[in-house]
Amino acid sequence: MIKLKQVFLAAVLSAGLSFQAAAQSYGAGGVDYGEEPSAGVMMVDGLLVRPLTLGFAAIGLIGWVVTLPFSIPGGNAGEMGEAWVSAPVKYAFMRPLGEMEENTPPRYETDESK
């Protein structure tokens, strides 16, 4: 049973890393923010990338809590919380659906028709 859990955890982590690499390579080619993302990209983002990102945020939260006894004396608990918990949550909720680039502002912030 423990071996099955280890295999499952390894598969989930490797899948998450591959999705992260795919998302980063998608954005590295240069994204034209003038055009809307395709329906397929939106579907992959909504059904795979965002749930996995939230799962990794939960894993990051657990890791952050476990390492607090070491990070508080070191003075970097806030930085770890930002990197391990806050950044994945922002990536999941604060970007338009289908936009894989980090720090993409929501469309209502860039709408010039107002």
Buried (B, 14 or more C-beta within 10 A) or exposed (E): EEEEEEEEEEEBEEEBEEBBEBBEEBBEEEBEEEEEBEEEBBEBBEEEBBEBBBBBBEBBBEBBEEBEEEBEEEEBBEEBBEEBBBBBBBBBEEBBEBBBBEEBEEEEEEEEEE
